[in-house]
Amino acid sequence: MTPTIAGTISSPTAGWSLSGRYLVDVVTAASPDIVATASPPWTEVRHAGNLEGGYEKGDVGVGAHASLSREPDYLSISAGLRGTLEFDEKNYGLLFGYSYRHDTAGRAGTPFDVFGWTLERHDLNAGLTIVVNSSTIAAIQLDGMFERGNQAKPYRYVPLFEVGAAEEVPVGASVALVSALRLHARPLEALPLTRDRFALTGRLAHRRSRGTLRVEERLYTDSWGMAASTTDARYSIDIGRFVTIWPRLRFHAQTGTVFWQRATEVAVAADGSITIPAIRTGDRELGPLWTLTGGGGVSVKLGARFTASLQVDGVFTRYLDALYLTRRNALFSALALQATFD
């Protein structure tokens, strides 16, 4: 559950705008990973807020943003700048941006100076928007994300298996089977300390007489060997002057990282000692998977100032090479009320 309040103040004639958002994210979890590590189910509350401002004069625009997110065992701080330039009577627009994020991951009830893993991220992006004609807009954007630090989860332990035992551990193996076959050692997750990500995104929006089609394609690769494709399509349909509905369909597919293993094998010496791999993970999100999202929403104007909207999506994920789970089905819904004042 994520109650959120957001607001924007702007002056179109003067060219400035200021917006802010605050949310409380209430998360509960009782996954097979928690069962496998004999940890109790938990409930956690996250507070997050952000501020964003912008100024445009003529064909040039600048903007800045800052955000803060805090939960019992995680702190994230970020800030960034962006610039826009329009030319040829605003038929073309350039976008440049940079942002920096600093994350600290810890353990609940333990100060960060006692246990804290840090992660720094630098984001660079550049984009081009083209007004194709009076009803069509196209855009392309290139993003580079450069991460340095510890991305492992402080609560994730990785089961180890003796060489040859992995053949007995099938996709979706149960907690009981994994517990019966794994070695006694259970090290914390450990990931490479650097990750460079790159994404190329293309967008197209086309307005018809009573509807707008929006299509987006994102291609992704990174230095961990993962490759992914994400396709998103939405069609907004006007029902009279006050109601808009939109069906939506999204498909994401990815390969696993080069170091992904469903079951990590280690050799056991004659004296019973083992050498724990330097890189090890049980994060199924780093393995091969695909996700299909389908749903839609409705927006209703409640007079001159207020608009209410409801969005409902079903999310169906299939894990192709992971322990414990082969699928995850989720339902996402969002209810929003917007007010506009001159």
Secondary structure, 3 states (H helix, E strand, C coil): CCCEEEEEEEECCCCEEEEEEEEEEEEEECCHHHHHCCCCCEEEEEEEEEEEEEEEECCEEEEEEEEEEEECCEEEEEEEEEEEEEECCCCEEEEEEEEEEEEEECCCCCCCCCCCEEEEEEEEEEEEEEEEECCEEEEEEEEEEEEEECCCCCCCECCEEECCHHHHCCCCCCHHHHHHHCCCCCCECECCCEEEEEEEEEEEEEECCCEEEEEEEEEEEECCCCEEEEEEEEEEEEECCCEEEEEEEEEEEECCCCCCCCCEEECECCCCCECCCCCECCCHHHCCEEEEEEEEEEEEEECCCEEEEEEEEEEEEEECCCCCCCEEEEEEEEEEEEECCC
